[in-house]
Amino acid sequence: MNERLLKAVEDRVDDLVALTAGLIRFPTVNPPGEAYGPCAEFLGARLGKLGFETEFIRAEGTPGDSDRYPRVNVVARFDGRSPGPCVHFNSHIDVVEAGDGWTVDPFAGVVKDGKVYGRGACDMKGGLAASVIAAEAFMEVHPDFPGAIEISGTADEESGGFGGVAHLARLGYFSKPKVDHVIIPEPLNKDRICLGHRGVWWAEIETKGEIAHGSMPFLGDNAVRHMGAVLRAFEDELFPALDRKMTRMPVVPEGARRSTMNINSIHGGQTEDFRPGLPSPNVPDWCRLTIDRRFLLEEDIATVKGEVTGILERLKRERKKFDYEIRDLMEVLPLMTERDAPVVKAVAKGIMEVFDREPDYVISPGTYDQKHIARIGHLYDCIAYGPGILDLAHRPDEWVGIGDMVESAKVMAIGLNVLLRGTTG
């Protein structure tokens, strides 16, 4: 075990806590995409002091990008003393809204009881800070290392990553020969390696109707009632069928080893902007429903879509005046990096050194930015590994343990040592 490397991490505990709290204090809420620029600049300045060359890349033209809410990403690179592979740590800087139920200020970076609290503490600003500390410790102990280290803070992961990693991947930032290995410090627990994720299909279904006076609904055609028929068919047929599908993928938690579908939203008829007035007495002539379908490695995307469109087509045949449109919003195939991939073996060695046990290998129930690195960048030596407990993400009083961040930083530092110098010592 490289005692000097581990001690270099331990010597930076106060810096690790301060960096995590500092990142949390930027309310990078997405949507709409607030404070991306200031947060990216804060991270870039920190890395610049370490000697990294930093770039700020705005993803102009991507969903949500505007002069008010620019999609700003920071990518920093430090080249070693000689040629070699590049290890890239990628973290998203955006967070979801705070919501209600907090007992601390969600954007104060409160430190107490061995934890750092705040929105994004575990998902994933604690992981970002741990990667910075790991790189800093490694560079101090092994200043003559070969290859390169990159660290990025990217936008919009919570809304699909199109203004962040997807944009950068299209520009070549996540492809060989620029980058060889990628570690994404998502909160999957400090002793687990996440190899990939389930597939996802987002779609919007719209049922059609005909407007009429609400006192004479028989003169119109109610699109909300048509959507009710869709929901009944989903409940009676689709949801039970999905619950019977199981995967060999080691998805966590256990319930996510089945196929799932969530109804994300439903809107119909009268718009919601009339409050505090009263609605117009109309028969709704439209209703829209958004579905979030998560599927397994064993499932084919055409079959996944066919299960939904088959129900809609049957209703069109059987239900009077039923008509619909369906629009794809996003689709991502399931992804699983092989256990013998270099980055997997390197991080596994770090976990063995720090925890004296083999890591658990898991699959995320939801997608994250690994999808763009593989699909667009065609780079498959990529995993998620970082501190934090996934169950705390997006919840009130989100926190990350200081001890967990320290141990994860040690694992990352050892992983760097293996990937760049070929040794744990």
N, C-alpha and C positions, 0 to 999 in steps of 0.2 A: 504494500500500500504506500502511496506517495504521501508521507506525512506532511511534507512541506506544502504540498498543494492543498491538502485539507486544512492545514493551519492558516494558509493564506485566505481561505474562505471564511474561517472562523474569525479572523482578525477584522473582517469587514461586516460583521453583523449589524453594527450601528448604521453603516452606510446602506446596507440592504434594507433596513427598516425605513430609513429616511427616504430612500429612492421610491420604495413602494408607496409610502404616504404621499410623497410629492406627486407621483403619477395619479393617484386617486383624486387629488385636489383639482385636477382638470376634469370638469363635468362633460366628458366626451359622449354625451347621450345620443344614441342613434335609434330611431329617427329623432331629430332631423339631421344630426351630424354636427353637434356643437363642439367647439374648442379643439378641433382636430389640429389646426395649425399651431396654436400655442403648445399643445402637448407634444407634437412632433418636434418642435423647436427645442423644448426642454430636454427631450431624450437626445436629440442631436447634439446639443451643447455638452451634455454629460459624456457622450461617446467621443466628441471632438477633443475633450481634455485628455482622453486616453490615447489620442493619436489616430483615431479612426477618421477616414475621409467620408464625409456625409453628403448625401443628396436628398433633396426634397422634391418629390414628384407628385404633382396634382393630377388626378385622374379626370381630366376634363371630358365632359360628354357622357360620363357614366351616370346611372340612376342616382338622383339626389344631388348631384354636383351643381353648385351655383356659386356666385360670388359671395353670397351670404354664408353658405355652408360648403366651402370648397373641400373636396376629398383629398386631403394632404397626407402623403406617406413619406416616411423617412427610411432610407437605407444607408447603413454605415458599413465600411469595409476597412479592415486592417490586414495588410499584406505582410507575411512573415519574411524571414531572412533569405529564404530560398523557395523555389517552386514546389508546389504540392497541392493536395486537394483543398477545397473550400468547404467549411462547415458554416451553415447559415441557421441562426436562431430567428424564427419569425413569430411575432406576437401581434395580436390586434389591439389597438388602443381604444376602440369604441366599446361602449357599455350600453346595456338596456336602461330604460327609465328606472328611477329609484322605486316608485310606487309607494304605498302606504305601509305602516306597521313598523317603522324603524324606531329604535330607542336611542340611536346616535345619529348625528348628522351624516348622511350618506356620502358627502363629499368633503369631509373634514380630515380624513385619514387618521382616525382615532386609534391610538395604540394603548391597549390595556390587556392585562391577564395573558401575556404572551401571544397576542393576536393583533393583527392590523385589520380594522374594520372599514368598510366603505363599499359603495357600488363599484364593482370591478376588482375588488381585492383578490378574490380567487380566480375570477374569470375576466381578464387574466393578467392584471398588472403586477401581481405578486410573482407570477412566472416570468414575466418580462424582466423585472428587477433581478430575479435569481439568475437569469441568463447573462445579464450584464456583469454581475458579481463573479459568476463562474469564469467568464472570459477575462475579466480583469485579474483574477487570481492566477489563472493559467498563464497569462502574458507576463506576469511578474516573476513567476517561478521558472518559466521556460521562455525567456526573451528571444532565443534563437530558433524558435519553432519554424518548421517549413509550412508552406501553404498559406491559407488565409482564413480569417474569421469575419463573418458578416452578421449584423444584427439589424432587424427591421422592426418598425412600428407601423402597422398598416390599418387602413380604414375599413369600415363597413362589414366586418365578418358577421356581425349579428343580423345583417340583412342580406346575406348571400356572398359578400366579399367581392362584389363586382367593381367597386371603386378602390379596392385594395389589392389583394394578392392576384385576383384575376387580371386586373389591368397591368400589374407589374409582370406577370407571367407572359402576357402578350408582348411585352417589351423585351423579353429575354432575361429577366432578372432571376428566374427560377429554372434555368436550363443549363445543361452542360455545354461548354466547358467552364462557364462562369461559376456554377455551384455544383457540388457533388453530393452533399449530405444536408438534409434539413431536419431540424428539431423544432417542433411547435410546442411551447410550454403551456398547453391547455391543462386545466385542473382535473387530471385523471387519477390522482393519488400518487404519492412520492415513490412507491415501490411497484408501480405498474407501468407497463409500456403499452400505449395504444397503437395498434397496427393499422387502424383505418376506421371505417364507418359504414353504416347501412346506406342504402340508396334512398333518394328522395324524389318525389314528384309532387310539385305544387301545381294546382290547376284551379281555374275559376269556372263554375257552372252557372249559367244564366237561364232561367225559365222565362218564357214569354207569356204575355197576357194581353188584355184589351181594357183600356181605361173606360170607366163608366161612373155614374153617380153612386155613391155608397149606399143610398137608400134603395137603389134598384140594381143590386149586384148581378141579377140574372141577365141584364143587358150587356154586361162586360164579361171578362174572363180573368179570373184571379190567379196571377202568377205566383203568389205566396202559397196558395193551396196546391198548385202544381209542384212547388218545391217541397211542400209537406209530403207529397207522394214519393218524391225522391228520397227524402229522409227516412220514410217508413221502409222503403225497399232496402236502403243501406242497413237499417237496424235489423230487419228480418233476414236478410240474405248475406250482405257483404261483410258486416262486422263478425258474425259467427264464422264465416269462411276464413277470414284473416286470422282469427284467433287459433285456428287449427294448424296454421303454418309455422313451423319451427326451423331454426337454422343451426348449422354446425359452427357458425361464427361465434367466438366468445364474447358476445355482446353483454354489456352491463348497463343497467341492472337486469336481473333475470327476466322481468316482464318484457324487455325489449328484444328478446330472442324470438319473439313472434312478429309477424307482420302487423302493422298498426296503421290507422288512419285517424286524423284529427279534423274536426270541423273548426277551422280557424275563425271564420266570421260568416255572418249571414245578414243581408240587408235587402229590403224590398219596399217598393211603393213609395209612400210619402218620405221625403228626405227628412233628416234628423235636425235640420237647422231652424225649424220653426219654433223651438222652445224659447220662452215659456208660454207660447201661444198654443193654439189647438191645431190639429192636423186638418187638411182639407178632406172632405168626405168623398174620397175616390176609391175605386177598385184598383188595386195595384197592377200595373201592366208590365212590371219586371221584378225579378228577385234574383239576387246573386249570392252564391255560396262559394267559399274558398276552402279547398281541401288540402291537407298536408299528409301525403301518403308516404310512409317509410317502409322500404322493402328490403328483401334479403338477397344474399349472394346467389341463392338457388332460384330466384325469380327472374323472369325475363321482363324487360320494361314494356314490351308490347302486350304481354299478358296482363301486367299490372294496370295498364290503361284500359285494356279490353274489359276487365271486370267492371269498371265504372261505366264505360260507354255501352256495354251490353245491357245494363240496367236501364240507361237512358233511352236506348233504342227500343227496348221492349215497352217502356211506358209510352213512347211515341206511337207505337202500334196499338196499344190497348186503351189508352186514356184519351178521351175526347179533347181535341184542340191542344193537346200537349205538344209543345215545341221547345227546343233548347239550343244553346250554343255552349261549347266548352273550349276554353283557351288554356294552353300550356303557359305556366309562369316560370317554372324551372324544373329541370330534371338532372339528376346526378346518379350515376351508377354506383353500386356498392364497391368498396375499395378495401383491400387487405394486403399490406406489405408482408413479404415472406419473413419468417423468423430468422433466416440465415443472412438477411441483408446486412451490410456493414454497419449502418447506423443502429440497427436493432442490437447487434452483438456488442457494439461499443457501449451503449447505454446499459445493457444487461450486465456488463462487467462492472460498471459504476455502481449499479444497485447491489451486486454481489459484494463489492468492497465496502460499501457504506452500511448495508443492512445484513450482510452475511446470510443471504438467502437468494434463491432464484426469483426473478421478477414474475409477477402475474402478467399474462398477455391478454389484452382486452380489445374489444371493438366498441367505439362510441355509438350510442343510440342515435345521435344526431350528427349531421355533417359539420365539418369545419373546413378551414382553408386548404387542407391536404388535397381536397378534390381538384382545386385549380392547379396545384403544383403537378399533379399527375396528368390531368386531362389536357391542360394547355401547355405546361412546361415539359411534359413527358419525362419528368424526373420522379422515379419511384422509390428512391432510397430516402424515405421520409416517414417520420413517426410523430406522434404527440406524446410528450412527456413533460410533466411539470407538477409543482406543488398545488395543494388545494383539493377540496372535496367537491366533486361535481354536483352533489345534491344541494350545496349551498349557493350555487350560481343562480342569479336572477331572483333571489329571495331577499326579504328584509334582513337587516343586520348581517349581511354577507361579510365573511372574514376569511383571512388566510393565516395559518399558524406560522409564527416566526421560526420555530424549530424546523417545521416542514420546509420552509423556504431555504434554510441553511443546508439541510440535508440534500434537497434537490439540487442546489447549486454545487454541492460536492459531487453529486452524480454527473452533472453536466460537465464539470471541470475534468473529471476522469474520462468522460466520453470524448472530450476534446483531445485529451492526451492520447487516447487509443486511435482516434481517427487521423490525427495530424502527426503524431510521433510514433505510433505503432506500439505503445506500451502503456501499462497502468502505473509504472514506476518512474 
